[in-house]
């Protein structure tokens, strides 16, 4: 038995969230993304407030002087991929960037996306502010990745405070015996803690359920089996979050063969290492 804590008790102590208010928006990234295209946006500001009946003429004038400015139009409809496949007004497959090659196609893009009214109604004064809002919205897609980063940062602080000897983001190729056991399957562990034994840690936090949880549990079970054959090295999984309540059967199966801790009983693991 890998774990001394009863599995039902483990589930009871899972935390609802690991988020603070600074989790929700990466302001620095949003500002950088906006600033990277600010010159183009400033040129496109020329089109704001123009009447619909002169918009095509204004596009042609701007295109003659600053054609590259139109390459950023995709972000105005919240996409960064100019090679994204779409259907045009005739249901023909084309790439988004095909709309940015000449004034006629640019005008078609502005009409078909509904931007014509947005540009003409004079409610938007500066595309820089408009794009900054879009960037904040797009940044919500990164929250799942940030949840894991928040967990790693929190654990790093705990390990430092406990005076543990550890490294972050360590490749298996740094250990000859593990490299042999894993072969070409190079893996990077979130943490490696050095004591009388060497502990290889993966950590994550799941506020909500989904198929990824089952896949994670399965892959870590396979990982733990490889460590069973290695001397003085052990795999440890630190995970938390109420999302596991939707995948508790798979987690319970993993609980039988992997040392698993959550944030509530993590101190037991740290005490063991300090006394090692």
Secondary structure, 3 states (H helix, E strand, C coil): CCCCCCHHHHHHCCCCCCCCHHHCCCHHHHHHHHHHCHHHHHHHHHHCCCCHHHHHHHHHHHHHHCHHHHHHHHHHHCCCCCCCEEECCCCCEEEHHHHHCCHHHHHHHHHHHCHHHHHHCCCCCCHHHHHHHHHHHHHHHHHHHHHHHHHHHHHHHHHHHHCCEEEEEEEHHHCHHHHHHHCCCCCEEEEEEECCCEEEEEEEECCCCCHHHHHHHHHHHHHHHHHCCCCCEEEEEEEECHHHHHCHHHHHHHHCCCEEECCCCHHHHHHHHHCC
